[in-house]
Amino acid sequence: MKKDKLKKEKVHYIDDGRTIADMSGVSAGKSRWGSGTTSSVGDIWRTYWSSVRMMLLPTLVAVGFLAVAFLIVALIFWLV
């Protein structure tokens, strides 16, 4: 008895132009410090600060939750 084998579907990769997907331009000999950015310091600072502002409230909520949890555990052990 011969088993009928199903053909595997061939996977087609599509290059969408993102640099993280296309690594063909990377060579092992390039210096890490040789290529710089064309962005200005103000652009870099605005990008950094906007990401910090976006994560400030969630960070404060997480720290507040940890502080409350710590206080509850400390009260439980202090009363015991």
Secondary structure, 3 states (H helix, E strand, C coil): CCCCCCCCCCCCCCCCCCCCCCCCCCCCCCCCCCCCCCCCHHHHHHHHHHHHHHHHHHHHHHHHHHHHHHHHHHHHHHHC
